[in-house]
């Protein structure tokens, strides 16, 4: 592999100090820091059905305009949601799923 001297030295230090098993955490932390430095936000998006690329792009544009920064999605499909979306952007959680609404109604009925 054709790695820079800095990367090679860094990997050597990890091996010598017996910390090479941290390489995955180091890499993920590096990606997180570079994304933050560029002003990007990472969002988790879970939908009840498979969304088209046009729908994802439209959602991304709307959220990017609202949040004032670019957003990258970690997208998954969960058919147990019955309908709707669940999204987490940083500490902000948006849950419009039917499963969540039914759970809220159930709690309301049990309390009454």
DAURNOR-V264655 format. One record per pair of residues at least 24 apart in sequence whose C-alpha atoms are under 10 Angstrom apart, sorted by sequence separation. I is the first residue (numbers start at 0). J is the second residue. If there is no record, write none. Layout:
I_J / I_J
//
This chain:
39_63 / 50_74 / 49_74 / 50_75 / 40_66 / 49_75 / 50_76 / 62_88 / 44_71 / 45_72 / 48_75 / 49_76 / 39_67 / 40_68 / 41_69 / 42_70 / 43_71 / 44_72 / 45_73 / 46_74 / 47_75 / 48_76 / 49_77 / 38_67 / 39_68 / 40_69 / 41_70 / 42_71 / 43_72 / 44_73 / 45_74 / 46_75 / 47_76 / 48_77 / 49_78 / 38_68 / 39_69 / 40_70 / 41_71 / 42_72 / 43_73 / 44_74 / 45_75 / 46_76 / 47_77 / 48_78 / 37_68 / 38_69 / 39_70 / 40_71 / 41_72 / 42_73 / 43_74 / 44_75 / 45_76 / 46_77 / 47_78 / 48_79 / 37_69 / 38_70 / 39_71 / 40_72 / 41_73 / 42_74 / 43_75 / 44_76 / 45_77 / 46_78 / 47_79 / 48_80 / 45_78 / 46_79 / 47_80 / 48_81 / 46_80 / 47_81 / 48_82 / 34_69 / 45_80 / 46_81 / 47_82 / 48_83 / 34_70 / 46_82 / 47_83 / 48_84 / 34_71 / 46_83 / 47_84 / 45_83 / 46_84 / 47_85 / 45_84 / 46_85 / 44_84 / 45_85 / 46_86 / 44_85 / 45_86 / 43_85 / 44_86 / 45_87 / 43_86 / 44_87 / 42_86 / 43_87 / 44_88 / 42_87 / 43_88 / 41_87 / 42_88 / 43_89 / 41_88 / 42_89 / 40_88 / 41_89 / 42_90 / 40_89 / 42_91 / 43_92 / 44_93 / 45_94 / 46_95 / 47_96 / 42_92 / 44_94 / 46_96 / 47_97 / 45_96 / 47_98
//
